[in-house]
Amino acid sequence: MDRQYTILAPAKLNLGLRILGKSNEGWHYLASPILAIPFYDILEGEIFYGKKRSCEVKIHYPDDIQTKLGTSLQKDITNNNLIWKVLDKWLLFANTKQEYKVFAEKGVGAHLALTKKIPSPSGFGGGSSDMAAFLEMLANFVQVETGISKTKFFKDILAISETWSGDLPFFIEQKINPDSICMICGKGKVHPILDKPKKIYGILGFADFGFSTKEMFKACSNVLDFALQAEKDSQFGNSVNSMQDLARSICEREKQRFLAQWQKQEAVNIMQNDFLTVAHALYKDKADALEQALLLLQQELASLRVFAMIGMSGSGPGLYAVFREAGFLKDLVLSMNRKTDFRWIAFPA
């Protein structure tokens, strides 16, 4: 029997992002508070049993997004969207677990329609969130067919999801703990650290250019002075056994710094993102444009005497500002759209 579903796929904001170091295996150790926001892609469609594994995804761009994105970025979204790969990855996983093996044996297919409002690349996690939305469809399908709860499904998949996409563990964790601000720590581990406010507001700034996350990570070792490497050398010489413990220690310090900033009532906090430093080395003119837009945003907010967190999310180039009140959002969006080349949108819409 076919099952029809509609799932919202939220954007995320990295409220600061530190790249702590790199393991011998090539993993980057990160420390980043991360927040899901009410700005969504929409995934709709059906899932069904089928002998042949198939996943068809049709992507639709709302007019207000399509007219603002360059055709090259729209092509990248279509070509690089990973939803269709998730099904094969999950079926390979299902074949290793007795409780899920029936799905690998019967085969599973999907016909999907994705309304794409989160640009890619932007640093707002649209691709990973779309993958998590499809996994939620699968969780619903599995629950109906076998009785396995969605919570168990997500916990089972969480352990391996970090190898599928860097942001995917966060979006899966949000399915389990939807009301939490989380911390990504070390090698992709996600921990809830704070209850999400019942009301949160903000603006997003979309550029008409993108950065390559792969190239940004490749350049990190040449551009950044890794905090983890410095601490390892000073405390343990050449020992590598304590890298994870040191990463957790630095993550804890970053978490406490974030929590102290979060408690402020009137302050404009520019959240440090190490990828912006890397962007200056790889894409200087574009990084300069980001810095100028952030400076202007800070100046616009300074006179309002409100709490705000502003910065670049992920590997960029998307910009954001997060607030606890909304009375000035309309005027702020109009002003930023008039004064910058970015396209600014308020959330919730």
HELIX and SHEET records of a PDB file:
HELIX    1   1 ASP A   63  GLN A   66  1                                   4    
HELIX    2   2 THR A   71  ASN A   80  1                                  10    
HELIX    3   3 ILE A   83  ALA A   94  1                                  12    
HELIX    4   4 GLN A   98  TYR A  100  5                                   3    
HELIX    5   5 LYS A  101  LYS A  106  1                                   6    
HELIX    6   6 GLY A  126  THR A  146  1                                  21    
HELIX    7   7 LYS A  150  SER A  161  1                                  12    
HELIX    8   8 LEU A  168  ILE A  176  1                                   9    
HELIX    9   9 THR A  213  VAL A  223  1                                  11    
HELIX   10  10 ALA A  227  PHE A  236  1                                  10    
HELIX   11  11 MET A  243  TRP A  262  1                                  20    
HELIX   12  12 ASP A  274  LEU A  282  1                                   9    
HELIX   13  13 LYS A  284  ALA A  302  1                                  19    
HELIX   14  14 LEU A  329  LYS A  339  1                                  11    
SHEET    1   A 3 ARG A   3  ASN A  14  0                                        
SHEET    2   A 3 HIS A  28  TYR A  49 -1                                        
SHEET    3   A 3 ARG A  18  LYS A  22 -1                                        
SHEET    1   B 4 ARG A   3  ASN A  14  0                                        
SHEET    2   B 4 HIS A  28  TYR A  49 -1                                        
SHEET    3   B 4 VAL A 108  THR A 115 -1                                        
SHEET    4   B 4 SER A  54  HIS A  60  1                                        
SHEET    1   C 4 ARG A   3  ASN A  14  0                                        
SHEET    2   C 4 HIS A  28  TYR A  49 -1                                        
SHEET    3   C 4 SER A 180  GLY A 186 -1                                        
SHEET    4   C 4 LYS A 189  ASP A 195 -1                                        
SHEET    1   D 5 VAL A 268  ILE A 270  0                                        
SHEET    2   D 5 ALA A 308  MET A 312  1                                        
SHEET    3   D 5 LEU A 319  PHE A 323 -1                                        
SHEET    4   D 5 TYR A 201  PHE A 206 -1                                        
SHEET    5   D 5 ARG A 343  PHE A 347 -1                                        
END                                                                             
